[in-house]
């Protein structure tokens, strides 16, 4: 039976099935109230890992989570990401790993989340225009100052992960990965070997899981939904995988979290393992 928990960085314990807050509407009135309700219901159901980012509404998503959940339960980890910024001239979002930008976004995250330290801070993307040592050095400085607990990366290759580990202790990696999209399997393998948490974003191939005959067949056999099967497969595929499915609806949230209790028989898992990968 796969473990239901994982210790990020070796010491930060969370339940492996978390919640991705990216899609929660942050506007006023009815939409906002619905978003607040979803975030609160996630914690009521036992979620201890919630993922957000500066990119999600320019910090509005962070503010929404604070409004919904602060003061936070002791066991709750809200992780955020920095390193993508909006151009003052064009208004377009782009990679920006300059030290001043990273530092400013971390400071903003502390204020918006209403915390003194972000226990897990992830670099949203590596900025090719800024030396990696400068990007990670800035985060390491913030860690030394007590504003960051642990540092993670997102959308990296094995080579980039290796390079980063020569500079910092990498606690987590967040790459696109799901049952039908295993492009980053080598990165997952590297994370498993090093005991690094792997947070797959887009953990369910939207629409595709239900349409894929083998997934639908397994779902029918165990009385589950294709989405639940896809999440259960992730949890059993590697002990370092921490899926963070997102939704804007409480019923979908409850469906997703129920996947933690699903059991896939070895023969069913083998059938799913053989599914063709789709880039």
C-alpha positions as CSV (number, residue, x, y, z in Angstrom):
1,X,0.0,0.0,0.0
2,X,1.5,3.4,-1.0
3,X,2.2,5.8,1.8
4,X,-0.3,8.7,2.1
5,X,2.3,11.1,3.4
6,X,5.7,12.6,2.3
7,X,8.3,14.7,4.1
8,X,9.4,17.5,1.8
9,X,13.0,18.3,2.3
10,X,13.1,15.4,4.7
11,X,11.2,17.1,7.5
12,X,8.1,18.9,6.3
13,X,5.3,16.3,6.4
14,X,2.2,16.6,4.2
15,X,-0.5,14.4,2.8
16,X,0.6,13.5,-0.7
17,X,-2.7,14.4,-2.4
18,X,-2.9,18.2,-2.4
19,X,-4.7,21.0,-4.1
20,X,-3.7,23.4,-6.9
21,X,-5.3,26.9,-6.4
22,X,-4.5,28.3,-9.9
23,X,-8.0,28.1,-11.3
24,X,-9.8,29.7,-8.4
25,X,-11.5,32.9,-9.5
26,X,-10.2,35.9,-7.5
27,X,-12.8,38.5,-8.6
28,X,-15.5,40.0,-6.4
29,X,-18.9,38.8,-5.3
30,X,-20.3,35.3,-6.1
31,X,-17.2,33.9,-7.8
32,X,-15.0,34.9,-4.9
33,X,-17.3,33.4,-2.4
34,X,-17.3,30.2,-4.3
35,X,-13.5,30.2,-4.4
36,X,-13.2,30.8,-0.7
37,X,-15.6,27.9,-0.1
38,X,-13.5,25.5,-2.2
39,X,-10.3,26.5,-0.4
40,X,-11.9,26.1,3.0
41,X,-13.5,22.7,2.0
42,X,-10.1,21.4,0.9
43,X,-8.7,22.0,4.3
44,X,-11.8,20.6,6.0
45,X,-11.2,17.4,4.0
46,X,-7.7,17.1,5.2
47,X,-5.6,18.7,2.5
48,X,-2.2,19.9,3.9
49,X,-0.6,21.0,0.7
50,X,-1.9,23.9,-1.4
51,X,0.0,25.3,-4.4
52,X,-0.2,28.9,-5.7
53,X,2.1,31.4,-7.4
54,X,2.8,35.1,-8.0
55,X,1.8,34.5,-11.6
56,X,-1.8,33.6,-10.6
57,X,-3.4,37.0,-10.8
58,X,-0.2,38.8,-9.9
59,X,-0.5,37.7,-6.3
60,X,-4.4,37.8,-6.2
61,X,-4.5,34.1,-5.7
62,X,-2.2,34.3,-2.7
63,X,-4.4,37.0,-1.2
64,X,-7.5,34.8,-1.8
65,X,-6.0,31.9,0.1
66,X,-5.0,34.1,3.0
67,X,-8.6,35.5,3.1
68,X,-10.0,31.9,3.1
69,X,-7.6,30.2,5.5
70,X,-5.6,32.6,7.7
71,X,-4.8,31.9,10.5
72,X,-3.6,28.7,9.0
73,X,-3.8,25.3,10.7
74,X,-0.4,24.2,11.9
75,X,-0.2,21.3,9.5
76,X,-1.1,23.3,6.3
77,X,1.6,24.1,3.8
78,X,0.9,26.8,1.2
79,X,3.7,26.8,-1.4
80,X,4.1,29.6,-3.9
81,X,6.3,30.4,-6.9
82,X,8.2,33.4,-8.1
83,X,10.2,34.3,-11.2
84,X,7.5,35.3,-13.7
85,X,6.8,39.0,-13.9
86,X,4.6,41.4,-15.9
87,X,6.3,44.0,-18.1
88,X,5.6,47.5,-17.0
89,X,5.6,48.7,-20.7
90,X,3.8,45.9,-22.5
91,X,1.8,44.3,-19.7
92,X,2.9,40.9,-20.9
93,X,4.1,38.2,-18.5
94,X,7.5,36.8,-19.0
95,X,10.4,35.0,-17.2
96,X,12.3,37.3,-14.9
97,X,14.8,35.8,-12.5
98,X,16.7,39.0,-11.7
99,X,17.6,39.1,-8.0
100,X,15.7,42.3,-7.3
101,X,12.5,40.8,-8.9
102,X,12.8,37.5,-7.0
103,X,13.4,39.3,-3.8
104,X,10.4,41.7,-4.3
105,X,8.1,38.8,-5.2
106,X,9.0,36.9,-2.1
107,X,8.5,39.9,0.1
108,X,5.1,40.4,-1.6
109,X,4.2,36.8,-1.0
110,X,5.0,37.1,2.7
111,X,2.7,40.1,2.9
112,X,-0.1,38.6,0.8
113,X,-0.1,35.2,2.6
114,X,0.3,36.9,5.9
115,X,3.3,34.8,7.0
116,X,6.8,35.5,8.2
117,X,8.3,32.6,6.2
118,X,7.3,30.7,3.0
119,X,8.1,27.1,4.0
120,X,8.4,26.0,0.4
121,X,9.2,28.6,-2.3
122,X,9.6,27.4,-5.9
123,X,11.3,29.1,-8.8
124,X,8.5,29.1,-11.4
125,X,10.9,28.8,-14.3
126,X,14.6,29.2,-14.8
127,X,15.2,32.6,-16.6
128,X,17.7,31.9,-19.3
129,X,18.7,35.6,-19.3
130,X,19.9,35.5,-15.7
131,X,22.7,33.3,-14.5
132,X,21.3,30.3,-12.6
133,X,23.7,31.0,-9.7
134,X,22.3,34.5,-9.3
135,X,18.7,33.2,-9.3
136,X,19.3,30.4,-6.8
137,X,21.8,32.6,-4.8
138,X,19.1,35.1,-4.2
139,X,16.7,32.5,-3.0
140,X,19.4,31.0,-0.8
141,X,20.1,34.5,0.7
142,X,16.4,34.8,1.5
143,X,16.5,31.3,3.1
144,X,19.4,32.4,5.2
145,X,17.4,35.5,6.3
146,X,14.6,33.2,7.4
147,X,12.1,34.3,4.8
148,X,12.2,30.9,2.9
149,X,12.2,27.5,4.5
150,X,12.9,25.3,1.5
151,X,13.6,25.9,-2.2
152,X,12.0,24.1,-5.1
153,X,12.1,24.3,-8.9
154,X,9.6,24.1,-11.7
155,X,9.7,22.9,-15.3
156,X,13.4,21.7,-15.2
157,X,15.3,19.1,-17.1
158,X,17.5,16.5,-15.4
159,X,20.6,18.6,-16.4
160,X,19.1,21.7,-14.9
161,X,18.2,19.8,-11.7
162,X,21.8,18.5,-11.4
163,X,23.2,22.0,-11.9
164,X,20.8,23.5,-9.3
165,X,21.7,20.8,-6.8
166,X,25.4,21.9,-7.0
167,X,24.2,25.3,-5.7
168,X,21.3,24.6,-3.3
169,X,19.4,21.8,-1.6
170,X,16.4,21.2,-3.9
171,X,13.4,20.2,-1.9
172,X,10.8,19.9,-4.7
173,X,10.3,19.9,-8.5
174,X,7.1,20.9,-10.2
175,X,6.9,19.7,-13.8
176,X,4.0,18.9,-16.1
177,X,3.2,15.2,-15.7
178,X,0.2,12.8,-15.8
179,X,-0.8,9.3,-16.9
180,X,-1.0,10.3,-20.5
181,X,1.9,12.7,-20.6
182,X,5.2,11.3,-19.2
183,X,7.7,13.5,-21.0
184,X,9.4,14.3,-17.7
185,X,9.7,10.7,-16.5
186,X,13.6,11.1,-16.4
187,X,13.1,14.1,-14.0
188,X,10.8,12.0,-11.9
189,X,13.3,9.2,-11.8
190,X,16.0,11.7,-10.7
191,X,13.8,13.1,-8.0
192,X,12.9,9.6,-6.7
193,X,16.6,8.7,-6.5
194,X,17.3,11.9,-4.5
195,X,14.2,11.9,-2.3
196,X,13.0,15.1,-3.9
197,X,9.2,15.8,-3.9
198,X,7.8,15.8,-7.4
199,X,4.6,17.9,-7.7
200,X,3.0,17.2,-11.1
201,X,1.1,20.1,-12.5
202,X,-1.7,19.2,-14.8
203,X,-1.9,15.8,-13.0
204,X,-5.0,14.9,-14.9
205,X,-5.1,15.3,-18.7
206,X,-8.1,17.4,-19.0
207,X,-10.8,15.6,-21.0
208,X,-8.4,13.0,-22.3
209,X,-8.6,10.7,-19.3
210,X,-12.3,10.1,-19.6
211,X,-12.0,9.6,-23.4
212,X,-9.2,7.1,-23.1
213,X,-10.8,3.6,-23.3
214,X,-8.3,1.8,-21.0
215,X,-8.7,4.4,-18.3
216,X,-12.5,4.3,-18.6
217,X,-12.5,0.5,-18.5
218,X,-10.4,0.5,-15.2
219,X,-12.7,3.2,-13.8
220,X,-15.8,1.1,-14.5
221,X,-14.2,-2.0,-12.9
222,X,-13.5,-0.3,-9.6
223,X,-16.6,2.0,-9.5
224,X,-14.6,5.2,-9.9
225,X,-14.2,8.1,-12.3
226,X,-11.4,8.3,-14.9
227,X,-10.1,11.3,-13.1
228,X,-9.9,9.3,-9.8
229,X,-8.1,6.5,-11.7
230,X,-5.6,8.9,-13.1
231,X,-4.8,10.4,-9.7
232,X,-4.6,6.9,-8.0
233,X,-2.2,5.8,-10.7
234,X,0.0,8.8,-9.9
235,X,0.0,8.1,-6.2
236,X,1.1,4.5,-6.8
237,X,3.6,5.3,-9.6
238,X,6.2,6.8,-7.3
239,X,6.4,7.5,-3.6
240,X,7.7,11.0,-4.2
241,X,4.7,12.2,-6.4
242,X,2.5,14.8,-4.7
243,X,-0.4,15.5,-7.1
244,X,-2.0,18.9,-6.9
245,X,-5.2,18.7,-8.9
246,X,-7.2,22.0,-9.1
247,X,-10.8,22.7,-9.5
248,X,-13.4,25.5,-8.9
249,X,-16.1,23.2,-7.7
250,X,-16.6,21.5,-4.3
251,X,-18.0,18.3,-5.9
252,X,-15.0,17.9,-8.1
253,X,-12.7,18.6,-5.1
254,X,-14.4,15.9,-3.1
255,X,-14.1,13.5,-6.1
256,X,-10.4,14.2,-6.6
257,X,-9.5,13.7,-2.9
258,X,-11.4,10.4,-2.8
259,X,-8.8,9.1,-5.2
260,X,-6.4,8.7,-2.2
261,X,-8.5,5.7,-1.0
262,X,-8.7,3.9,-4.4
263,X,-6.8,0.7,-4.9
264,X,-5.6,-0.3,-8.3
265,X,-4.9,-4.0,-8.7
266,X,-1.4,-4.9,-10.1
267,X,-3.0,-6.1,-13.4
268,X,-4.9,-2.8,-13.7
269,X,-1.8,-0.8,-13.0
270,X,0.1,-2.7,-15.6
271,X,-2.6,-1.9,-18.2
272,X,-2.3,1.8,-17.4
273,X,1.5,1.6,-17.4
274,X,1.4,0.5,-21.0
275,X,-0.7,3.4,-22.2
276,X,1.0,5.4,-25.0
277,X,2.6,8.6,-23.9
278,X,1.3,11.8,-25.4
279,X,3.7,14.7,-25.5
